[in-house]
Amino acid sequence: MVASAGVIIDPDRCDGCGVCLRVCPARAFSLVAGRAGLTGECRLGCDHCAAACPRAAITVEIPEPESFAFAGFEPSVGPERRPVALADLVALMRVRRSCRVYRDGEVPLSQLADLVRIAITAPSGTNSQLWSFTIIPTREKMLLFGRAVAAFYERLNRLAAKAWLRKLLKICGRRELDDYYREYYASVCEGLESWRQGSDDRLFHGAPAAILVASRPGASCPVEDALMASQNIVLAAESMGLGSCLIGFAVEALRRDRRVGAVLGIPSQEKVHAVIALGRPAVSFRRPAARRRAPVRIV
Ligand SMILES: Cc1cc2nc3c(=O)[nH]c(=O)nc-3n(C[C@H](O)[C@H](O)[C@H](O)COP(=O)(O)O)c2cc1C
């Protein structure tokens, strides 16, 4: 056995076909006396060499590997798997709509845990996998989170209401507060009022659960990683019959005020990039979303 950087090659199994040389993004392999050898550095731990080796001659040791044992289903992922029909895949993408009306009742924790496992099948920059997930499984905890978000917007609105402050910041080249005042101040005032009265949850739309997707320090592409994982969650939720809605207002509060994440025990060095409200939808849509034509440049 030849071992290096978590990659183990069994020379008795290797027949020198060279597939590992071609798939390795780091070009870390070469043929040595007709057998694969790890002559370069393996930093990604992407496992492509082991997954592609037709003779199962390579093992990549993954620290703390996820089991991918799902509670609700068993995906067929072996070489015998059928490709997902494109029509089904695109239908899933097209029928997903943001859900803002939920039925009563919790989402089982096992389903939320499955969504996190599905999330981490996403790619990540340099395979860093430096993400983290916070599951909020009950409406009670959603309200706790919501109160912290509302407190943040109460503070922000108090600042934004000061015309002199908006003007001063604008003179200093900082337009954000003035932009916020014009775009959101009035509707946030209304939302806060109905939150205070407990009449209408315009933040989470009454969702009984949420998953927060964050990055941990050191990720090369933290935002992209989190959003790839988030898209997995919303599509998988749709397939499970759950409604979902990204809540940008909550992300903004988490980004700007540590106290908001602290109520959920999120360490200050983690950055939340997506808050995905989840629950059983109370309304079904008769047709998919209309979209404006996107500008496409062919060069
Ligand atoms: C990054 C992001 C942030 C969003 N934030 C909110 C939000 O705070 N509240 C909300 O009700 N919807 C939010 N949405 C949902 C969008 O309004 C919705 O995706 C858009 O109107 C298109 O509708 P559809 O998702 O049904 O296709 C957000 C969506 C994205 C992608």
The ligand as a Gaussian input file, in Angstrom:
#p B3LYP/6-31G(d) Opt

LIG

0 1
 C      -32.195000      35.903000      -1.861000
 C      -33.695000      35.927000      -1.712000
 C      -34.267000      36.596000      -0.650000
 C      -35.662000      36.593000      -0.479000
 N      -36.201000      37.201000       0.620000
 C      -37.544000      37.132000       0.830000
 C      -38.134000      37.668000       2.028000
 O      -37.451000      38.223000       2.898000
 N      -39.471000      37.532000       2.189000
 C      -40.269000      36.911000       1.270000
 O      -41.471000      36.820000       1.459000
 N      -39.734000      36.409000       0.127000
 C      -38.396000      36.481000      -0.116000
 N      -37.849000      35.923000      -1.250000
 C      -38.716000      35.262000      -2.233000
 C      -38.835000      36.075000      -3.552000
 O      -39.682000      37.175000      -3.346000
 C      -39.381000      35.125000      -4.625000
 O      -38.432000      34.116000      -4.864000
 C      -39.690000      35.836000      -5.931000
 O      -40.758000      36.735000      -5.769000
 C      -40.066000      34.854000      -7.039000
 O      -41.169000      34.059000      -6.668000
 P      -41.099000      32.472000      -6.656000
 O      -40.034000      32.082000      -5.645000
 O      -42.457000      31.999000      -6.252000
 O      -40.735000      31.990000      -8.020000
 C      -36.481000      35.923000      -1.427000
 C      -35.882000      35.251000      -2.496000
 C      -34.514000      35.235000      -2.643000
 C      -33.901000      34.479000      -3.780000

